[in-house]
Amino acid sequence: MKDTLKKISNRLKTRPTSSWSSMHQSLQTTNARQGASRSGVTLLVLAIVVVVNLIVGQLPQTINTIDLSEEQVTEVSQTSKDLLDGLDDTIVLKVFADQTTTDTAIKSFLEKYAATSSHLSIEWIDPVLHPSVLTDYSAEENSVVVENESTEDYEVISFSSIVSTGYDSSYNTVTTFDGDGQLTSAVNRLTKQNEHTIYLSAGHGEETLVSSITTLFDKANYTTAELNTVTTAEMPNDMDLLLIYGPTTDFTEDEITNLETYIAAGGKVMVVLSAEDADTPNLSAFMKAYGLAETSGYIADAERSYQGQSYYLIPNMTGTDVYLDNLSSQTVLLINTKGFTQEDPTIENATVTPLLQTSENGYNVTDDEQTQGTYTLGAVVTQTINTDEDDENTSDSETTSSDTQASDTDEESAAVEGKLTILSSTNLVAEDVTSAFSTLENNTVFMNMITANFDDVENISIEAKTLSSNMNTVTNPGGYSVLFILIIPLAVLVTGFVIWFRRRRA
């Protein structure tokens, strides 16, 4: 009995030592060392991630936020950057709002905008803590005051103007973000002295400018006024551009003569034909004299059209310089429009430059025939007149070489350039088109045509960006639609059936 108890006692004494020894040996294995190493690396990486997050969280929003939205809503456009690069005055963005509760998109954009130029700064002022600022600037809570400290002028922009909700032509709710356009237009007005007056012709059943264009006019600091060319013989002295927008009745011969005289003196005229089939023979003869003959039928294009609909044209952009400013895709949609063929101008010193054209597979479609060709949908005609030509003919033939050079310089400075811009239809800026296809650049093209008439300005009118999903515009799907709608799905089905059948037989 004693021997048995002694054996049990010896076993109990040796068991912990054996257990500890075996555990120690197991920790010395390769797998254990690798596991410990991996755990250490994991803990180290987690620690680094936490530290990096803490550091990044303290960075300004201009650095630690990336806009992944389709239209880059909170990014500053190149148009704004170009304007802000040339700033000489000091501009302050005073935001009357609680920074902690302000909409993230607005806050992010304001911070990025202020960081674009060293002449720009941002100041957040809580109107609850400082209510007097609202009275000082006649502003409301949740608004931005853009102030030029050099001139002490300022403009107030409400948050509701930056993020607004409306309805499209189909009564669908559309939310837009207009921070870029609102701020840049305000800065432009506060720093630029160049203002232009656009007169809209009246007396011929003209169409009303759509609200999207009048908004862009306001952003560009363009003033509009009405001019009845039927009752007015002389053009106003402050008129920088005469816009004839969608006339449905004809001009008189006297009006046409006044228009030609005005252009020859360096005036600028833009004619946008009505979307209706208006009977305006005098106006058509006027445009033909400048080298653009209006077609008798509507224009179709078998090559450049939307979804194979031949009368929904996506014309080629053939203009240069200012006419292509701010265009990324150069995609515009023009529906149910007439066109022009180019002829030799009967107006002296007139040069035609096409801006919008169909492909070679364009057609002038009438009830009787279809005529293939390349048709112009928009163009600018430049008329250069040298006002010193008569003086040159009567000048003394005995002129020294130096006098001749001086005379040539004077003649160049005395030359005037009139412009006639022609667009085939008001449908280019129809709101039911531009709102349905937000990726199109119709309004930008229209504003470029307007701006090209002014030598001292650029098109800084920036459209609001939609927060809704956009639709892609395919020029002419043709065989692609058959490929993706029929051939590929059918090939997938056949392949699946073959695989299933083989496996079943096996």
Stockholm file with secondary structure:
# STOCKHOLM 1.0

chainA/1-506         MKDTLKKISNRLKTRPTSSWSSMHQSLQTTNARQGASRSGVTLLVLAIVVVVNLIVGQLPQTINTIDLSEEQVTEVSQTSKDLLDGLDDTIVLKVFADQTTTDTAIKSFLEKYAATSSHLSIEWIDPVLHPSVLTDYSAEENSVVVENESTEDYEVISFSSIVSTGYDSSYNTVTTFDGDGQLTSAVNRLTKQNEHTIYLSAGHGEETLVSSITTLFDKANYTTAELNTVTTAEMPNDMDLLLIYGPTTDFTEDEITNLETYIAAGGKVMVVLSAEDADTPNLSAFMKAYGLAETSGYIADAERSYQGQSYYLIPNMTGTDVYLDNLSSQTVLLINTKGFTQEDPTIENATVTPLLQTSENGYNVTDDEQTQGTYTLGAVVTQTINTDEDDENTSDSETTSSDTQASDTDEESAAVEGKLTILSSTNLVAEDVTSAFSTLENNTVFMNMITANFDDVENISIEAKTLSSNMNTVTNPGGYSVLFILIIPLAVLVTGFVIWFRRRRA
#=GR chainA/1-506 SS CHHHHHHHHHHHHHHHHHHHHHHHHHHTSHHHHHHHHHHHHHHHHHHHHHHHHHHHHTSCHHHHCCCCSTTCTTSCCHHHHHHHHTCCSCEEEEEESCTTTSCHHHHHHHHHHHTTCTTEEEEEECTTTCTHHHHHTTCCSSEEEEEETTTTEEEEEEHHHHEEEEECTTCCEEEEECHHHHHHHHHHHHHCCCCEEEEEEESSCCCCCCHHHHHHHHHTTEEEEEEETTTCCSCCTTCSEEEEECCCSCCCHHHHHHHHHHHHTTCEEEEECCSSCCCCHHHHHHHHHTTEEECSSEEEESSSEETTEEEEECCEECCCGGGGTTCSSCCCCEESCCCEEECCCSSTTEEEEEEEECCTTEEEECSSCEEEECCEEEEEEEEEEETTHHHHHTSCSCCCHHHHHHHHHHHHHHEEEEEEEEESCGGGGCHHHHTTCTTCCHHHHHHHHHHTTCTTCCCCCCCCEESSCCCCCCSCCTHHHHIIIIIHHHHHHHHHHHHHHHHHHC
#=GC SS_cons         CHHHHHHHHHHHHHHHHHHHHHHHHHHTSHHHHHHHHHHHHHHHHHHHHHHHHHHHHTSCHHHHCCCCSTTCTTSCCHHHHHHHHTCCSCEEEEEESCTTTSCHHHHHHHHHHHTTCTTEEEEEECTTTCTHHHHHTTCCSSEEEEEETTTTEEEEEEHHHHEEEEECTTCCEEEEECHHHHHHHHHHHHHCCCCEEEEEEESSCCCCCCHHHHHHHHHTTEEEEEEETTTCCSCCTTCSEEEEECCCSCCCHHHHHHHHHHHHTTCEEEEECCSSCCCCHHHHHHHHHTTEEECSSEEEESSSEETTEEEEECCEECCCGGGGTTCSSCCCCEESCCCEEECCCSSTTEEEEEEEECCTTEEEECSSCEEEECCEEEEEEEEEEETTHHHHHTSCSCCCHHHHHHHHHHHHHHEEEEEEEEESCGGGGCHHHHTTCTTCCHHHHHHHHHHTTCTTCCCCCCCCEESSCCCCCCSCCTHHHHIIIIIHHHHHHHHHHHHHHHHHHC
//
